Amino acid sequence: MADISSKFLGIKSPNPFWLASAPPTDKEINVTRAFEAGWGGVVWKTLGEDPPVVNVSGPRYTTLMSQDRRVIALNNIELITDRPLRTNLEEIKRVKRAWPDRAMIVSLMVPCNEESWKNILPLVEDTGADGIELNFGCPHGMSERGMGSAVGQVPEYIQMVTAWCKQYTRLPVIVKLTPNITDVRMPARAAKAGGADAVSLINTINSIIGVDLDRMIMNPSTDGWGSHGGYCGPAVKPIAQNMVAEIARDAATAGLPISGIGGITTWRDAAEFIALGCGTVQVCTAAMVYGFKIVQDMCSGLSNFMDEKGYKSIDEMRGLAVPTVKNWNQLNLNHTEKAVINQDSCIQCGRCHVVCEDTSHQAIFAVKDGQRHFEINEAECVGCNLCVSICPVPDTITMRKLAPGEMDLRTGKPVSGEYANWTTHPNNPMRSTA
Ligand SMILES: Cc1cc2nc3c(=O)[nH]c(=O)nc-3n(C[C@H](O)[C@H](O)[C@H](O)COP(=O)(O)O)c2cc1C
């Protein structure tokens, strides 16, 4: 059986699934239930200085749903914990004592001055927690007070605060990054320069979920006024994965451990983040939508997958997909694919034809012998994959790779095998960094 236990910065947990800092980790009662259900660790809801913040009463969470009412994304305008610091610290201490085999990370956000960080760190150490996570990511409410993403958007501040934390605590320091920036490598590099032991990402993305057109007010609203929130859930996974991969393949942050966050709902999502370089993964929305027991499917799914593929440990599969993530100009332009329609399973809905005709390459015939019948016109098909993406019947349209030497009817030339090994080919301008 594969070993799914994780050792991240020396912090052991029975599996790589941690709950992200958010409502599911705000209280002893929640975290105890989470550990009973099997979560490997938690990042406690972000602590701040007393007096605690005051949250709005009214919609704090709003969902974006698919037509079959699945949650695609969640928008929230919640702040950090609104409970007294001492209450949280006492609960953290009790939970860590009761669950010594689980990872207990404490998320922190205090004003951007050395004294504030110096004061809070010993209090956290005293709880017996395994590490701290610096919340440089919350995009609303706290950022207007000069904290959260207001720090995470300025690499110099990230480096400075991280360095203070490394100076005043012996606990491992994880820097949680905001996605509300242009190039995620800059804050990651700053975290490393400040001495961070790891980065975690992503926090939530600035968002307005909608407008109530009857009342002509932003939705959700607090007594008629709204404010942008933080976007998370399955919709943000592709954004998070790109940012994780950017850091994983950046030579300047090579080897910096990563805890992946953003839309993780199934074991597959987690396995993808691990393949892109993450040592642990964190989950918030999926737990808020489905409850804590989803971790059981995540563990068994990951374990079965690893058994099937022969991976003995998380470390063995970590980062395996990273070398395949390249800059666009490193791609092999001599690789050629064409769409193929399986006539046995085609339901003749014609969607592939309509979109190809209207928006792409006019490469799907609609009629044969006077009958409704859809077939690829290889002389026009560029292999763009739009028909595969919109076909409602799985595996009915697939892509076929043309073999070297095979005639490409579109170009009228045989497919060249010359650049088969493009990443190391001398004509590739990027080969030195490939
Ligand atoms: C209601 C809510 C509250 C959150 N509060 C915090 C917080 O206090 N500190 C923090 O670092 N992140 C906070 N987050 C962000 C999550 O930890 C996580 O980074 C984000 O939701 C992306 O993960 P997901 O797609 O699995 O939800 C919050 C998210 C939600 C939905």
The ligand as a Gaussian input file, in Angstrom:
#p B3LYP/6-31G(d) Opt

LIG

0 1
 C      -15.241000      32.264000       4.139000
 C      -13.770000      32.235000       3.945000
 C      -12.941000      32.762000       4.899000
 C      -11.555000      32.733000       4.720000
 N      -10.760000      33.213000       5.698000
 C       -9.420000      33.136000       5.563000
 C       -8.566000      33.541000       6.614000
 O       -9.011000      33.958000       7.691000
 N       -7.234000      33.445000       6.419000
 C       -6.689000      32.968000       5.253000
 O       -5.477000      32.886000       5.128000
 N       -7.489000      32.567000       4.242000
 C       -8.825000      32.629000       4.375000
 N       -9.639000      32.166000       3.372000
 C       -9.019000      31.646000       2.130000
 C       -8.829000      30.129000       2.173000
 O       -7.952000      29.742000       3.191000
 C       -8.281000      29.599000       0.820000
 O       -7.035000      30.194000       0.579000
 C       -9.193000      29.902000      -0.349000
 O      -10.539000      29.749000       0.032000
 C       -8.891000      29.008000      -1.549000
 O       -9.141000      27.651000      -1.261000
 P      -10.500000      26.891000      -1.731000
 O      -10.654000      27.122000      -3.201000
 O      -10.296000      25.469000      -1.335000
 O      -11.611000      27.528000      -0.977000
 C      -11.013000      32.181000       3.535000
 C      -11.859000      31.638000       2.579000
 C      -13.221000      31.646000       2.769000
 C      -14.120000      31.044000       1.738000

